[in-house]
Amino acid sequence: MTAPIQPALDGSVPAPALDFHTWCDRVRPAFVAAARSGRRFTTYEVAADNDLPEPPCPRADWGNFTQSLVRDGVLEHCGFDRSSRPTGEKSAVAVWRGTRAAQAGRVA
């Protein structure tokens, strides 16, 4: 049994948190469209361009999601970018592109 969501002090009720699989179903179309475009991109760029919601566990779920797209033959890794988003550590960010099958619309 789940506990009811308590309203905020202003009376508004926050939206229930998405589970991982529901979140994946919601964000996948944006990544499939990016893969079909043939351009190189980071997950951050696709999320920002499409105003995608954050996953339930941001530290792990973005990586798990992109790896599922790799396993499904939608994306392939094509390098790293250190300038695509501001980070305090100047960490490298993975760059992706759609596979030839994704660009041709054979996988989704």
N, C-alpha and C positions, 0 to 999 in steps of 0.2 A: 504494500500500500504506500502511495506517495503522499507526502504532506501537502496541504493546500498552499498556494502561493500567497504570501502576505502582501497586502497593498503597501505602497510607499506612504510616507507622511502626507503627501499631497493628494492621496486617494487613488493615484494611478496604479494599475497592476502591471508589473513588468512582464514582458513576453517570456514564455517558458523557454528554457535553454534547449537547443537542438542536440540530439544525439549524433554520434559520428556518421552513421549511415544516412540519416536524413540530411545532414549538412552536405555530405558528398553528393547526394542526388541533387541538391540545390545548386552547388557550384560547378558541377561537372560540365554542363552545357557551355559555360563561358570558356573553359579550358579546351573543350573540343573545338569550339569556334576559333580560338587562338591557334590551335594545332593545324586546322585546315587553312589558315591564312598563309602559312609558309614562312612567317617571320620568326625571328628569335625573340624570346621573352623570358622574364622571371615570373615566379608565382606572385610576387609582390605587385608587379605591373598589371597582371591580369586581374588580381583582386581589387586594386585601386581603380582601374579603368571601368570595372563592372560593378563597383560598390558592393562587393561580396561580403557576407557576414563572416566574423571570426569563427573558427571551429571551437568545439568544446574544450580542447586542450591544444592551444596554439603552438606550444613548443614541440609537440610530436605530430600533430594531425596534418599539418601542411606537408611534411616529409612523407608521411604514410600515404597521403592522398596522391602526391605526385608519383610515388613509386608504384601505386596501383595503376596509374595511367601508363607508366612504362611497361608494366607486366601485361596490360591490355593491348599494347602495341600502338598507343596513341601518341606518346611522347618519347623523345630520345634526348639524352644529355649532350650538349654541344659546347660546354665551356663554363667559365666563371666570369663574373663581373664584380668589380669592387666599387663601382660608382652608381649602381642602379637605385640604391636607397641609402638614406643616412644611417650609419651605425657607429656607435662609439668605438667599437673595436676595429673598424675598417675590415670586417670579415668578408670573405669571398661569398658571393651568392651564385647559386647554380643558374645557368642559362639553359633553356629548353627550346626545342622546336618540334613541330609535328613530324611524325614519320611519313614516309612517302605514301603509305596506305592511308594515313589520316588525311593528308593533303588531297588525296584522290577521293576521299569520302567513303573508303571501304571499311573503316573502323570508326567506332564512336564511343 
